[in-house]
Amino acid sequence: MDGEGPDPVRWGDANLYGYVVGDPVSTIDPWGLKAYSACETAAFLEGARSETLLESYVNHRGGGRFDFAYGPHAVDTFEVLGTVYNAHEFGNYLAGYSGAYHYGYFGYLTVRLAGIVANIEDNKLNTDLDRSSIPYIDVGASLGEYEKRNGVAAGVGCFCGV
């Protein structure tokens, strides 16, 4: 463009190409993927920090608000501290984060046990006992425990005010 007129990518401070991370020339999105930025993902972490025990149970179970493996977020990605997670990974990350943030090691163990039970229910004898989720639960729990202990929101990773 010659520098005159509105920027074709941004209009009224809305990124019209956010679905392809601002690069419509070299990036495509045939599946409707939403790539949540660190700031947008921080809102999910804030939601997990403000849960009660009952809300945590309801939100993280199948079909709940934070069940990212199914439903509207199933093909989305989420960024935390420079790492991008797919929906399944981030759902486990958020469960570990929430459990450790609210209940420390007991919360972490509860999330691990709930993951094993859910994995057995979903996969019957074909289960890996939730081993594929453990790395994401662990890293989420580490951040949740760190934030609770230090009274900071380190997972924000941006200056979005969340």
DSSP file (Angstrom, degrees, kcal/mol; ACC not computed):
  #  RESIDUE AA STRUCTURE BP1 BP2  ACC     N-H-->O    O-->H-N    N-H-->O    O-->H-N    TCO  KAPPA ALPHA  PHI   PSI    X-CA   Y-CA   Z-CA
    1    1 A M              0   0    0      0, 0.0     4,-0.1     0, 0.0     6,-0.0   0.000 360.0 360.0 360.0 155.5    0.0    0.0    0.0
    2    2 A D        -     0   0    0      2,-0.2     3,-0.1     1,-0.1     0, 0.0   0.372 360.0-101.2 -83.8   5.8    1.2    3.6   -0.6
    3    3 A G  S    S+     0   0    0      1,-0.3     2,-0.3     3,-0.1    -1,-0.1   0.352  90.1 109.6  93.1  -5.5    0.8    4.6    3.1
    4    4 A E        +     0   0    0      2,-0.1    -1,-0.3     0, 0.0    -2,-0.2  -0.790  63.7  18.7-103.6 148.6   -2.5    6.4    2.6
    5    5 A G  S    S-     0   0    0     -2,-0.3     2,-0.0    -3,-0.1    -2,-0.0  -0.174 103.4 -30.0  87.4 177.3   -5.8    5.2    3.8
    6    6 A P        -     0   0    0      0, 0.0    -3,-0.1     0, 0.0     5,-0.1  -0.303  67.9-100.8 -70.0 150.5   -6.6    2.7    6.5
    7    7 A D        -     0   0    0      3,-0.2     3,-0.2     1,-0.1    -2,-0.1  -0.551  28.7-140.5 -65.7 127.2   -4.4   -0.2    7.3
    8    8 A P  S    S+     0   0    0      0, 0.0    -1,-0.1     0, 0.0     3,-0.1   0.717  98.1  49.0 -68.2 -19.2   -5.9   -3.2    5.6
    9    9 A V  S    S+     0   0    0      1,-0.2     7,-1.8     7,-0.1     8,-0.5   0.829 113.3  43.2 -88.4 -33.4   -5.1   -5.5    8.5
   10   10 A R  E     +A   15   0A   0      5,-0.2     2,-0.4    -3,-0.2    -3,-0.2  -0.934  57.9 172.0-120.0 136.1   -6.5   -3.4   11.4
   11   11 A W  E >  S-A   14   0A   0      3,-1.7     3,-1.3    -2,-0.4     0, 0.0  -0.937  76.4 -11.4-143.3 116.7   -9.7   -1.5   11.5
   12   12 A G  T 3  S-     0   0    0     -2,-0.4     3,-0.1     1,-0.3    -1,-0.0   0.861 124.1 -62.1  62.6  35.5  -11.0    0.2   14.6
   13   13 A D  T 3  S+     0   0    0      1,-0.2     2,-0.5     0, 0.0    -1,-0.3   0.601 109.4 123.6  64.3  13.6   -8.3   -1.6   16.7
   14   14 A A  E <   -A   11   0A   0     -3,-1.3    -3,-1.7     2,-0.0     2,-1.0  -0.917  64.0-131.9-103.3 128.5   -9.8   -4.9   15.8
   15   15 A N  E >   -A   10   0A   0     -2,-0.5     3,-1.4    -5,-0.2    -5,-0.2  -0.687  18.3-168.5 -81.1 105.6   -7.4   -7.4   14.1
   16   16 A L  T 3  S+     0   0    0     -7,-1.8     3,-0.2    -2,-1.0    -1,-0.2   0.645  86.0  46.1 -70.9 -13.5   -9.4   -8.6   11.1
   17   17 A Y  T > >S+     0   0    0     -8,-0.5     5,-2.7     1,-0.1     3,-1.6  -0.009  71.3 119.9-117.1  28.1   -6.8  -11.4   10.5
   18   18 A G  G X 5 +     0   0    0     -3,-1.4     3,-1.9     1,-0.3    17,-0.4   0.805  66.1  68.5 -60.9 -29.7   -6.5  -12.6   14.1
   19   19 A Y  G 3 5S+     0   0    0      1,-0.3    -1,-0.3    -3,-0.2    -2,-0.1   0.681 108.6  36.8 -66.5 -16.6   -7.7  -16.1   13.0
   20   20 A V  G X 5S-     0   0    0     -3,-1.6     3,-1.6     7,-0.1    -1,-0.3  -0.065 123.5-101.8-122.0  30.8   -4.4  -16.5   11.1
   21   21 A V  T < 5S-     0   0    0     -3,-1.9    -3,-0.2     1,-0.3    -2,-0.1   0.855  75.8 -58.7  51.9  42.5   -2.3  -14.7   13.7
   22   22 A G  T 3 <S+     0   0    0     -5,-2.7    -1,-0.3     1,-0.1    -4,-0.2   0.590 119.5 100.3  72.0  13.0   -2.2  -11.5   11.6
   23   23 A D    <>  +     0   0    0     -3,-1.6     4,-1.3    -6,-0.4     3,-0.2  -0.645  32.9 161.4-132.1  77.3   -0.6  -13.1    8.5
   24   24 A P  T  4 S+     0   0    0      0, 0.0    -1,-0.1     0, 0.0     5,-0.1   0.638  72.2  61.6 -73.7 -12.1   -3.3  -13.8    5.8
   25   25 A V  T  4 S+     0   0    0      1,-0.1    -2,-0.1     3,-0.0     3,-0.0   0.922 120.1  18.2 -79.5 -44.7   -0.8  -14.1    3.0
   26   26 A S  T  4 S+     0   0    0     -3,-0.2     2,-0.4    -6,-0.1    -1,-0.1   0.417 118.8  66.0-109.7   2.0    1.3  -17.1    4.3
   27   27 A T     <  -     0   0    0     -4,-1.3     2,-0.3    -7,-0.1    -7,-0.1  -0.976  57.2-173.3-126.5 138.2   -1.1  -18.6    6.9
   28   28 A I        -     0   0    0     -2,-0.4    -3,-0.0    -9,-0.0    -2,-0.0  -0.856  13.5-159.2-123.5 163.0   -4.5  -20.2    6.3
   29   29 A D    >   +     0   0    0     -2,-0.3     3,-0.9     1,-0.1    -2,-0.0  -0.586  20.9 162.3-141.2  74.8   -7.2  -21.5    8.7
   30   30 A P  T 3  S+     0   0    0      0, 0.0    -1,-0.1     0, 0.0     0, 0.0   0.678  76.9  50.2 -71.1 -15.8   -9.4  -24.0    7.0
   31   31 A W  T 3  S-     0   0    0     44,-0.1    44,-0.1     2,-0.0    -2,-0.0   0.397 112.7-107.0-105.2   2.3  -10.8  -25.4   10.3
   32   32 A G    <   -     0   0    0     -3,-0.9    43,-0.1     1,-0.2    -3,-0.0   0.775  52.3-178.2  79.8  24.9  -11.8  -22.2   12.1
   33   33 A L        -     0   0    0    -14,-0.1     2,-0.6    43,-0.1    -1,-0.2  -0.293  17.5-151.8 -58.9 136.9   -8.9  -22.3   14.5
   34   34 A K        -     0   0    0     39,-0.1    43,-2.2   -14,-0.1     2,-1.0  -0.973   4.1-155.8-110.5 118.9   -8.8  -19.6   17.1
   35   35 A A  E     -b   77   0B   0     -2,-0.6     2,-0.3   -17,-0.4    43,-0.2  -0.814  13.2-150.1 -96.0  98.9   -5.2  -18.8   18.2
   36   36 A Y  E     -b   78   0B   0     41,-2.9    43,-1.0    -2,-1.0    -2,-0.0  -0.542  12.0-137.1 -71.3 126.5   -5.6  -17.3   21.7
   37   37 A S     >  -     0   0    0     -2,-0.3     4,-2.9    41,-0.1    42,-0.3  -0.193  30.7 -96.3 -71.8 172.6   -2.8  -14.9   22.5
   38   38 A A  H  > S+     0   0    0      1,-0.2     4,-1.9     2,-0.2   120,-0.1   0.898 127.7  50.1 -57.8 -40.8   -1.1  -14.8   25.8
   39   39 A C  H  > S+     0   0    0      2,-0.2     4,-0.7     1,-0.2    -1,-0.2   0.914 112.4  45.4 -66.0 -42.8   -3.4  -12.0   26.9
   40   40 A E  H >> S+     0   0    0      1,-0.2     3,-0.7     2,-0.2     4,-0.6   0.890 112.8  50.8 -68.1 -38.4   -6.5  -13.8   25.8
   41   41 A T  H >X S+     0   0    0     -4,-2.9     4,-1.7     1,-0.2     3,-1.0   0.841  98.4  68.0 -66.2 -32.8   -5.3  -17.0   27.4
   42   42 A A  H 3X S+     0   0    0     -4,-1.9     4,-2.6     1,-0.3    -1,-0.2   0.806  91.0  62.4 -57.5 -29.6   -4.7  -15.1   30.6
   43   43 A A  H <X S+     0   0    0     -3,-0.7     4,-2.0    -4,-0.7    -1,-0.3   0.870 102.3  49.7 -65.3 -35.4   -8.4  -14.6   31.0
   44   44 A F  H <X S+     0   0    0     -3,-1.0     4,-2.0    -4,-0.6    -2,-0.2   0.900 110.5  50.0 -67.6 -40.4   -8.9  -18.4   31.2
   45   45 A L  H  X S+     0   0    0     -4,-1.7     4,-2.1     2,-0.2    -2,-0.2   0.911 109.7  51.1 -63.8 -41.4   -6.2  -18.5   33.9
   46   46 A E  H  X S+     0   0    0     -4,-2.6     4,-1.4     1,-0.2    -1,-0.2   0.907 108.2  52.5 -60.9 -41.8   -7.9  -15.7   35.8
   47   47 A G  H  < S+     0   0    0     -4,-2.0    -1,-0.2     1,-0.2     4,-0.2   0.895 109.4  48.8 -60.6 -40.1  -11.2  -17.6   35.6
   48   48 A A  H >< S+     0   0    0     -4,-2.0     3,-0.9     1,-0.2    -1,-0.2   0.847 108.2  54.7 -68.6 -33.7   -9.4  -20.7   37.1
   49   49 A R  H 3< S+     0   0    0     -4,-2.1    -1,-0.2     1,-0.2    -2,-0.2   0.798 108.9  48.3 -68.9 -27.1   -8.0  -18.5   39.9
   50   50 A S  T 3< S+     0   0    0     -4,-1.4    -1,-0.2    -3,-0.2    -2,-0.2   0.349  87.1 116.7 -97.9   7.6  -11.4  -17.3   40.9
   51   51 A E    <   -     0   0    0     -3,-0.9     2,-0.2    -4,-0.2    -3,-0.0  -0.403  56.6-138.3 -73.7 148.7  -13.2  -20.7   41.0
   52   52 A T     >  -     0   0    0     -2,-0.1     4,-2.5     1,-0.1     5,-0.2  -0.506  36.8 -98.1 -88.6 172.4  -14.7  -22.2   44.1
   53   53 A L  H  > S+     0   0    0      1,-0.2     4,-2.0     2,-0.2     5,-0.1   0.922 126.2  46.8 -59.1 -45.4  -14.2  -25.9   44.7
   54   54 A L  H  > S+     0   0    0      1,-0.2     4,-2.4     2,-0.2    -1,-0.2   0.920 112.4  49.7 -64.5 -43.6  -17.7  -26.7   43.3
   55   55 A E  H  > S+     0   0    0      1,-0.2     4,-3.3     2,-0.2     5,-0.2   0.885 107.9  54.8 -61.9 -38.5  -17.1  -24.5   40.2
   56   56 A S  H  X S+     0   0    0     -4,-2.5     4,-1.8     2,-0.2    -1,-0.2   0.926 109.1  47.2 -60.1 -45.7  -13.7  -26.2   39.7
   57   57 A Y  H  X S+     0   0    0     -4,-2.0     4,-0.8     1,-0.2    -2,-0.2   0.936 117.5  42.0 -61.2 -47.7  -15.4  -29.6   39.6
   58   58 A V  H  < S+     0   0    0     -4,-2.4     3,-0.4     1,-0.2    -2,-0.2   0.906 115.4  49.4 -68.0 -42.8  -18.1  -28.4   37.2
   59   59 A N  H  < S+     0   0    0     -4,-3.3     7,-2.7     1,-0.2     8,-0.2   0.812 113.9  42.9 -69.8 -31.8  -15.9  -26.4   35.0
   60   60 A H  H  < S+     0   0    0     -4,-1.8    -1,-0.2    -5,-0.2    -2,-0.2   0.523  95.6  89.2 -97.7  -5.7  -13.2  -29.0   34.4
   61   61 A R  S >< S-     0   0    0     -4,-0.8     3,-2.6    -3,-0.4     5,-0.1  -0.333  98.2 -57.7 -84.3 173.8  -15.3  -32.1   33.9
   62   62 A G  T 3  S+     0   0    0      1,-0.3    -1,-0.2    -2,-0.1     3,-0.1  -0.248 127.6   9.8 -54.3 127.9  -16.7  -33.3   30.5
   63   63 A G  T 3  S+     0   0    0      1,-0.2    -1,-0.3    -3,-0.1    -3,-0.1   0.415 100.5 132.9  81.9  -1.4  -18.7  -30.6   28.9
   64   64 A G  S X  S-     0   0    0     -3,-2.6     3,-1.9    -7,-0.1    -1,-0.2  -0.204  75.9 -94.4 -77.7 172.1  -17.7  -28.0   31.4
   65   65 A R  T 3  S+     0   0    0      1,-0.3    -5,-0.1    -3,-0.1    -6,-0.1   0.803 126.2  40.2 -55.7 -34.6  -16.5  -24.4   30.8
   66   66 A F  T 3  S+     0   0    0     -7,-2.7     2,-1.3    -5,-0.1    -1,-0.3   0.113  80.0 113.5-106.7  20.5  -12.8  -25.6   30.8
   67   67 A D    X   +     0   0    0     -3,-1.9     3,-0.6    -8,-0.2     6,-0.3  -0.736  37.2 167.8 -88.2  88.7  -13.3  -28.8   29.0
   68   68 A F  T 3   +     0   0    0     -2,-1.3     8,-0.2    19,-0.3    20,-0.2   0.619  58.4  75.2 -83.5 -13.6  -11.3  -27.8   25.9
   69   69 A A  T 3  S+     0   0    0     18,-0.2     2,-0.3    19,-0.2    -1,-0.2   0.757 105.7  30.1 -71.0 -22.3  -10.9  -31.2   24.3
   70   70 A Y  S X  S+     0   0    0     -3,-0.6     3,-0.6    17,-0.1    -7,-0.0  -0.844 102.7  26.8-129.7 165.5  -14.5  -31.1   23.1
   71   71 A G  G >  S-     0   0    0     -2,-0.3     3,-1.5     1,-0.2     4,-0.2  -0.432 113.5 -17.0  83.9-155.2  -17.0  -28.3   22.1
   72   72 A P  G 3  S+     0   0    0      0, 0.0     3,-0.3     0, 0.0    -1,-0.2   0.675 134.9  48.1 -67.8 -19.0  -16.2  -24.9   20.7
   73   73 A H  G X  S+     0   0    0     -3,-0.6     3,-1.9    -6,-0.3    -2,-0.1   0.360  75.1 110.6-100.2   5.9  -12.5  -24.8   21.7
   74   74 A A  T <  S+     0   0    0     -3,-1.5    13,-0.3     1,-0.3    14,-0.3   0.741  87.6  33.5 -57.9 -27.4  -11.6  -28.3   20.4
   75   75 A V  T 3  S+     0   0    0     -3,-0.3    -1,-0.3    -4,-0.2    -2,-0.1   0.286  98.5 108.0-110.9  10.2   -9.4  -26.9   17.5
   76   76 A D    <   -     0   0    0     -3,-1.9    11,-0.8    -8,-0.2     2,-0.3  -0.369  56.4-141.3 -84.5 164.2   -8.1  -23.8   19.2
   77   77 A T  E     -bC  35  86B   0    -43,-2.2   -41,-2.9     9,-0.2     2,-0.4  -0.918  10.0-156.4-123.3 155.6   -4.6  -23.0   20.5
   78   78 A F  E     -bC  36  85B   0      7,-2.5     7,-3.2    -2,-0.3     2,-0.5  -0.994   6.0-145.4-136.2 133.8   -3.6  -21.2   23.7
   79   79 A E  E     + C   0  84B   0    -43,-1.0     2,-0.4    -2,-0.4     5,-0.2  -0.882  18.5 173.4-106.9 128.6   -0.4  -19.4   24.5
   80   80 A V  E >  S- C   0  83B   0      3,-2.8     3,-2.2    -2,-0.5    76,-0.1  -0.980  73.7 -22.3-132.2 120.9    1.1  -19.3   28.0
   81   81 A L  T 3  S-     0   0    0     74,-0.6     3,-0.1    -2,-0.4    76,-0.1   0.853 128.5 -47.3  49.5  43.0    4.5  -17.8   28.7
   82   82 A G  T 3  S+     0   0    0      1,-0.2     2,-0.4    75,-0.1    -1,-0.3   0.358 115.8 110.6  86.0  -5.7    5.6  -18.2   25.0
   83   83 A T  E <   -C   80   0B   0     -3,-2.2    -3,-2.8   -45,-0.0     2,-0.5  -0.879  57.4-145.9-104.9 134.6    4.4  -21.8   24.7
   84   84 A V  E     -C   79   0B   0     -2,-0.4     2,-0.4    -5,-0.2    -5,-0.2  -0.864  16.3-169.1-102.3 129.6    1.5  -22.7   22.5
   85   85 A Y  E     -C   78   0B   0     -7,-3.2    -7,-2.5    -2,-0.5     2,-0.1  -0.892  18.6-127.4-116.1 144.0   -0.8  -25.6   23.5
   86   86 A N  E  >  -C   77   0B   0     -2,-0.4     4,-2.9    -9,-0.2     5,-0.3  -0.306  43.1 -91.7 -77.2 176.3   -3.6  -27.3   21.6
   87   87 A A  H  > S+     0   0    0    -11,-0.8     4,-2.4   -13,-0.3   -19,-0.3   0.897 125.8  47.8 -60.7 -44.5   -7.0  -27.6   23.3
   88   88 A H  H  > S+     0   0    0    -14,-0.3     4,-1.7     2,-0.2    -1,-0.2   0.935 115.0  45.9 -62.2 -46.4   -6.3  -31.0   24.8
   89   89 A E  H  > S+     0   0    0      1,-0.2     4,-2.5     2,-0.2    -2,-0.2   0.920 114.3  47.6 -62.7 -44.9   -3.0  -29.9   26.2
   90   90 A F  H  X S+     0   0    0     -4,-2.9     4,-3.2     2,-0.2     5,-0.2   0.864 106.8  56.9 -69.4 -34.7   -4.3  -26.6   27.5
   91   91 A G  H  X S+     0   0    0     -4,-2.4     4,-1.8    -5,-0.3    -1,-0.2   0.922 112.4  41.8 -59.3 -43.2   -7.3  -28.3   29.2
   92   92 A N  H  X S+     0   0    0     -4,-1.7     4,-2.5     2,-0.2    -2,-0.2   0.892 113.4  53.3 -69.6 -40.0   -4.9  -30.5   31.2
   93   93 A Y  H  X S+     0   0    0     -4,-2.5     4,-2.7     1,-0.2    -2,-0.2   0.938 110.9  46.9 -56.4 -48.8   -2.6  -27.5   31.8
   94   94 A L  H  X S+     0   0    0     -4,-3.2     4,-2.8     2,-0.2     5,-0.2   0.859 110.0  52.5 -66.7 -36.2   -5.5  -25.5   33.2
   95   95 A A  H  X S+     0   0    0     -4,-1.8     4,-2.6    -5,-0.2    -1,-0.2   0.938 112.9  44.3 -64.5 -45.8   -6.8  -28.4   35.4
   96   96 A G  H  X S+     0   0    0     -4,-2.5     4,-2.4     2,-0.2     5,-0.3   0.908 114.2  50.9 -62.6 -41.9   -3.3  -28.8   36.9
   97   97 A Y  H  X S+     0   0    0     -4,-2.7     4,-2.7    -5,-0.2     5,-0.2   0.947 113.1  44.4 -59.2 -51.4   -3.0  -25.0   37.3
   98   98 A S  H  X S+     0   0    0     -4,-2.8     4,-2.3     2,-0.2     5,-0.3   0.918 113.4  50.1 -63.3 -45.6   -6.4  -24.7   39.1
   99   99 A G  H  X S+     0   0    0     -4,-2.6     4,-2.5    -5,-0.2     9,-0.3   0.936 117.0  39.2 -60.1 -47.8   -5.8  -27.7   41.3
  100  100 A A  H  X S+     0   0    0     -4,-2.4     4,-1.7     7,-0.3    -1,-0.2   0.863 113.3  55.5 -72.5 -35.9   -2.4  -26.6   42.5
  101  101 A Y  H  < S+     0   0    0     -4,-2.7    -1,-0.2    -5,-0.3    -2,-0.2   0.927 121.0  28.9 -62.2 -44.1   -3.3  -22.9   42.7
  102  102 A H  H  < S+     0   0    0     -4,-2.3    -2,-0.2    -5,-0.2    -1,-0.2   0.846 138.7  16.7 -85.9 -35.6   -6.3  -23.6   45.0
  103  103 A Y  H >X S-     0   0    0     -4,-2.5     4,-1.1    -5,-0.3     3,-0.8   0.242  85.8-144.8-131.4  13.3   -5.2  -26.7   46.9
  104  104 A G  H 3X S-     0   0    0     -4,-1.7     4,-2.1     1,-0.2    -1,-0.3  -0.227  73.5 -11.4  61.2-141.6   -1.5  -27.2   46.5
  105  105 A Y  H 3> S+     0   0    0      1,-0.2     4,-2.7     2,-0.2    -1,-0.2   0.859 137.8  56.4 -63.6 -36.8   -0.1  -30.7   46.3
  106  106 A F  H <> S+     0   0    0     -3,-0.8     4,-2.2     2,-0.2    -1,-0.2   0.913 108.4  48.1 -60.7 -42.4   -3.5  -32.2   47.3
  107  107 A G  H  X S+     0   0    0     -4,-1.1     4,-2.2    -8,-0.3    -7,-0.3   0.896 110.4  51.7 -64.3 -41.2   -5.1  -30.4   44.4
  108  108 A Y  H  X S+     0   0    0     -4,-2.1     4,-2.3    -9,-0.3    -2,-0.2   0.937 111.3  46.6 -60.0 -48.3   -2.5  -31.6   42.0
  109  109 A L  H  X S+     0   0    0     -4,-2.7     4,-2.5     1,-0.2    -2,-0.2   0.870 110.2  53.9 -63.3 -36.7   -3.0  -35.2   43.1
  110  110 A T  H  X S+     0   0    0     -4,-2.2     4,-2.7     2,-0.2    -1,-0.2   0.911 108.6  48.9 -63.6 -42.6   -6.7  -34.9   42.9
  111  111 A V  H  X S+     0   0    0     -4,-2.2     4,-2.3     2,-0.2    -2,-0.2   0.916 111.1  50.3 -62.9 -43.5   -6.4  -33.6   39.3
  112  112 A R  H  X S+     0   0    0     -4,-2.3     4,-2.0     2,-0.2    -2,-0.2   0.932 112.7  46.0 -61.1 -45.6   -4.1  -36.5   38.4
  113  113 A L  H  X S+     0   0    0     -4,-2.5     4,-2.4     1,-0.2    -2,-0.2   0.916 112.1  50.6 -64.0 -43.5   -6.6  -39.1   39.9
  114  114 A A  H  X S+     0   0    0     -4,-2.7     4,-2.6     1,-0.2    -1,-0.2   0.875 108.9  53.4 -62.3 -36.5   -9.5  -37.5   38.2
  115  115 A G  H  X S+     0   0    0     -4,-2.3     4,-2.4     2,-0.2    -1,-0.2   0.902 108.8  48.4 -63.9 -41.7   -7.6  -37.6   34.9
  116  116 A I  H  X S+     0   0    0     -4,-2.0     4,-2.3     2,-0.2    -2,-0.2   0.933 112.9  47.7 -63.8 -46.4   -7.0  -41.3   35.3
  117  117 A V  H  X S+     0   0    0     -4,-2.4     4,-2.5     1,-0.2    -2,-0.2   0.933 113.9  46.8 -61.4 -46.7  -10.6  -42.0   36.1
  118  118 A A  H  X S+     0   0    0     -4,-2.6     4,-2.4     1,-0.2    -1,-0.2   0.883 111.2  52.5 -63.3 -38.2  -11.8  -40.0   33.2
  119  119 A N  H  X S+     0   0    0     -4,-2.4     4,-2.4     2,-0.2    -1,-0.2   0.899 110.5  47.0 -65.5 -40.6   -9.3  -41.7   30.9
  120  120 A I  H  X S+     0   0    0     -4,-2.3     4,-2.2     2,-0.2    -2,-0.2   0.915 112.6  50.1 -65.6 -43.5  -10.5  -45.1   31.9
  121  121 A E  H  < S+     0   0    0     -4,-2.5    -2,-0.2     1,-0.2    -1,-0.2   0.902 116.9  41.3 -61.0 -41.0  -14.2  -44.1   31.5
  122  122 A D  H  < S+     0   0    0     -4,-2.4    -2,-0.2    -5,-0.2    -1,-0.2   0.862 129.7  24.6 -75.1 -36.5  -13.4  -42.7   28.0
  123  123 A N  H >< S-     0   0    0     -4,-2.4     3,-2.4     1,-0.2    -2,-0.2   0.428  80.6-164.8-115.8  -1.0  -11.1  -45.5   26.7
  124  124 A K  G >< S-     0   0    0     -4,-2.2     3,-0.7     1,-0.3    -1,-0.2  -0.242  77.7  -7.6  50.8-125.7  -12.0  -48.6   28.7
  125  125 A L  G 3  S+     0   0    0      1,-0.3    -1,-0.3     3,-0.0    -5,-0.1   0.603 128.2  72.7 -76.6  -9.9   -9.3  -51.2   28.4
  126  126 A N  G <  S+     0   0    0     -3,-2.4    -1,-0.3    -6,-0.1    -2,-0.2   0.034  75.8 131.2 -90.8  26.7   -7.5  -49.1   25.7
  127  127 A T    <   -     0   0    0     -3,-0.7    -7,-0.1     1,-0.1   -11,-0.0  -0.453  52.4-160.1 -86.9 150.6   -6.3  -46.6   28.3
  128  128 A D    >   -     0   0    0     -2,-0.1     3,-1.4   -12,-0.0    -1,-0.1   0.182  52.8-112.4-103.8  13.3   -2.9  -45.1   28.9
  129  129 A L  T 3   -     0   0    0      1,-0.3   -13,-0.1   -13,-0.1   -12,-0.1   0.816  67.1 -65.4  56.5  34.1   -4.0  -44.2   32.4
  130  130 A D  T >> S+     0   0    0    -14,-0.1     3,-1.3   -15,-0.1     4,-1.0   0.652  94.9 140.9  68.0  19.7   -3.8  -40.5   31.4
  131  131 A R  T <4  +     0   0    0     -3,-1.4     3,-0.4     1,-0.3    -2,-0.1   0.839  67.0  60.6 -60.0 -32.8    0.0  -40.6   30.9
  132  132 A S  T 34 S+     0   0    0      1,-0.2    -1,-0.3     2,-0.1     4,-0.2   0.725 106.2  47.4 -68.8 -19.6   -0.3  -38.4   27.8
  133  133 A S  T X> S+     0   0    0     -3,-1.3     4,-2.3     1,-0.1     3,-0.8   0.688  88.4  86.0 -91.5 -20.9   -1.8  -35.6   30.0
  134  134 A I  H 3X S+     0   0    0     -4,-1.0     4,-3.0    -3,-0.4     5,-0.2   0.858  83.7  54.5 -55.4 -45.0    0.7  -35.7   32.8
  135  135 A P  H 3> S+     0   0    0      0, 0.0     4,-1.9     0, 0.0    -1,-0.3   0.881 113.4  43.5 -59.3 -35.0    3.3  -33.3   31.3
  136  136 A Y  H <> S+     0   0    0     -3,-0.8     4,-2.0    -4,-0.2    -2,-0.2   0.869 113.6  49.6 -78.6 -37.9    0.6  -30.6   30.8
  137  137 A I  H  X S+     0   0    0     -4,-2.3     4,-2.7     2,-0.2     5,-0.2   0.927 112.2  50.9 -61.5 -44.3   -0.9  -31.2   34.2
  138  138 A D  H  X S+     0   0    0     -4,-3.0     4,-2.2    -5,-0.2    -2,-0.2   0.922 111.2  44.5 -61.8 -47.3    2.5  -30.9   35.7
  139  139 A V  H  X S+     0   0    0     -4,-1.9     4,-1.8    -5,-0.2    -1,-0.2   0.887 115.0  49.2 -69.7 -36.7    3.6  -27.7   34.0
  140  140 A G  H  X S+     0   0    0     -4,-2.0     4,-2.6     2,-0.2    -1,-0.2   0.913 111.0  50.2 -64.4 -42.4    0.2  -26.1   34.8
  141  141 A A  H  X S+     0   0    0     -4,-2.7     4,-2.8     1,-0.2     5,-0.3   0.883 107.1  55.1 -63.3 -38.4    0.4  -27.2   38.4
  142  142 A S  H  X S+     0   0    0     -4,-2.2     4,-2.2     1,-0.2    -1,-0.2   0.927 111.6  43.2 -61.1 -44.5    3.9  -25.7   38.7
  143  143 A L  H  X S+     0   0    0     -4,-1.8     4,-2.8     2,-0.2     5,-0.2   0.920 113.9  51.0 -68.6 -42.4    2.7  -22.3   37.5
  144  144 A G  H  X S+     0   0    0     -4,-2.6     4,-2.2     1,-0.2    -2,-0.2   0.918 112.8  45.4 -60.1 -44.7   -0.4  -22.4   39.7
  145  145 A E  H  X S+     0   0    0     -4,-2.8     4,-2.5     2,-0.2    -1,-0.2   0.909 113.5  50.2 -66.0 -41.9    1.6  -23.3   42.8
  146  146 A Y  H  X S+     0   0    0     -4,-2.2     4,-2.4    -5,-0.3     6,-0.2   0.928 111.7  47.5 -62.0 -46.2    4.2  -20.6   42.0
  147  147 A E  H  X>S+     0   0    0     -4,-2.8     4,-1.5     2,-0.2     5,-1.1   0.907 113.3  47.6 -64.2 -41.7    1.6  -17.9   41.5
  148  148 A K  H  <5S+     0   0    0     -4,-2.2    -1,-0.2    -5,-0.2    -2,-0.2   0.930 114.2  46.8 -64.3 -45.2   -0.3  -18.8   44.7
  149  149 A R  H  <5S+     0   0    0     -4,-2.5    -2,-0.2     1,-0.2    -1,-0.2   0.874 122.6  34.4 -64.7 -38.5    2.9  -18.8   46.7
  150  150 A N  H  <5S-     0   0    0     -4,-2.4    -1,-0.2    -5,-0.2    -2,-0.2   0.483 100.9-126.6 -99.8  -4.4    4.2  -15.5   45.3
  151  151 A G  T  <5 +     0   0    0     -4,-1.5     2,-0.3     1,-0.2    -3,-0.2   0.841  69.2 117.9  64.1  34.4    0.9  -13.7   44.9
  152  152 A V      < -     0   0    0     -5,-1.1     2,-0.6    -6,-0.2    -1,-0.2  -0.863  68.3-130.6-128.4 162.7    1.6  -12.9   41.2
  153  153 A A    >   +     0   0    0     -2,-0.3     3,-1.5     1,-0.2     4,-0.3  -0.650  38.9 160.9-109.4  71.4    0.0  -13.7   37.9
  154  154 A A  G >   +     0   0    0     -2,-0.6     3,-0.6     1,-0.3    -1,-0.2   0.755  64.1  70.2 -65.1 -25.2    3.2  -14.9   36.1
  155  155 A G  G 3  S+     0   0    0      1,-0.2   -74,-0.6    -3,-0.2    -1,-0.3   0.566  77.1  81.8 -71.7  -7.4    1.1  -16.7   33.4
  156  156 A V  G <   -     0   0    0     -3,-1.5  -114,-0.2   -76,-0.1    -1,-0.2   0.967  63.5-178.2 -63.5 -52.0   -0.1  -13.5   31.9
  157  157 A G    <   +     0   0    0     -3,-0.6     2,-0.3    -4,-0.3  -118,-0.1   0.684  56.6  60.1  64.3  17.9    3.1  -13.0   29.9
  158  158 A C  S    S-     0   0    0   -120,-0.1     3,-0.2  -119,-0.1    -1,-0.2  -0.923  88.7-106.7-158.6-179.7    1.9   -9.7   28.5
  159  159 A F        +     0   0    0     -2,-0.3    -2,-0.0     1,-0.2  -120,-0.0  -0.365  70.0 124.6-113.8  51.7    0.7   -6.2   29.5
  160  160 A C  S    S-     0   0    0     -2,-0.1    -1,-0.2    -4,-0.0    -3,-0.0   0.455  78.0-115.1 -94.3  -0.7   -3.0   -6.7   28.9
  161  161 A G              0   0    0     -3,-0.2    -2,-0.1     1,-0.1  -122,-0.0   0.570 360.0 360.0  82.0   8.4   -4.1   -5.8   32.4
  162  162 A V              0   0    0     -4,-0.1    -1,-0.1    -9,-0.1    -3,-0.1   0.465 360.0 360.0 -82.8 360.0   -5.5   -9.2   33.2
